[in-house]
């Protein structure tokens, strides 16, 4: 859950910064461009975020079903 949440929030923050900086956000002189690329890979690297969300939901539902 932490991986999915952390990468999603980090990506939203960097994306917002890219919007603020405009074309300058893609300049290699700023770290934003590198962060953007790295976060894109991290969102997919261990499984797409949507897949992780389905896995988390199934796990939580399974736990709820056994404790009731």
C-alpha atoms as one frame of an Amber mdcrd trajectory, in Angstrom:
protein
   0.000   0.000   0.000   2.823   2.381   0.855   4.497   1.846  -2.533   1.304
   2.527  -4.439   0.399   5.586  -2.371   3.922   7.016  -2.300   4.535   6.773
  -6.025   1.100   8.166  -6.892   1.483  11.194  -4.608   5.079  11.823  -5.716
   4.011  11.662  -9.355   1.178  14.138  -8.737   3.567  16.559  -7.022   6.174
  16.366  -9.797   3.467  16.645 -12.456   2.107  19.769 -10.765   5.627  21.239
 -10.647   6.050  20.482 -14.340   2.810  22.350 -15.027   4.021  25.342 -13.023
   7.437  25.478 -14.716   6.002  24.810 -18.175   8.620  24.108 -20.849  11.408
  24.818 -18.382  10.292  21.751 -16.416  11.602  19.560 -19.228  15.016  21.242
 -19.248  17.844  18.973 -18.191  19.237  21.779 -16.029  16.453  21.168 -13.474
  15.951  17.869 -11.609  12.212  17.809 -12.470  12.744  16.110 -15.802  14.761
  13.295 -14.197  12.269  12.887 -11.330   9.424  12.698 -13.817  11.142   9.924
 -15.786  12.121   7.986 -12.653   8.625   8.155 -11.178   7.095   6.922 -14.428
   9.312   3.834 -14.176   8.576   3.312 -10.468   4.834   3.414 -11.123   5.236
   0.529 -13.571   8.351  -1.287 -12.266   6.745  -3.485  -9.610   3.404  -3.627
 -11.361   1.083  -1.002 -12.705  -0.661   1.056 -10.033  -4.059  -0.254 -11.108
  -2.866  -3.846 -10.636  -1.474  -3.005  -7.198  -4.791  -1.389  -6.234  -6.682
  -4.543  -7.257  -4.251  -6.715  -5.274  -4.637  -4.483  -2.190  -8.419  -4.517
  -2.487  -8.515  -8.312  -2.775  -6.238  -8.662   0.248  -8.361  -6.307   2.337
 -11.590  -8.012   1.292 -10.116 -11.427   2.092  -9.088 -10.231   5.562 -12.510
  -8.745   6.145 -14.203 -11.948   5.079 -12.195 -14.098   7.472 -12.611 -11.816
  10.504 -16.430 -11.505  10.239
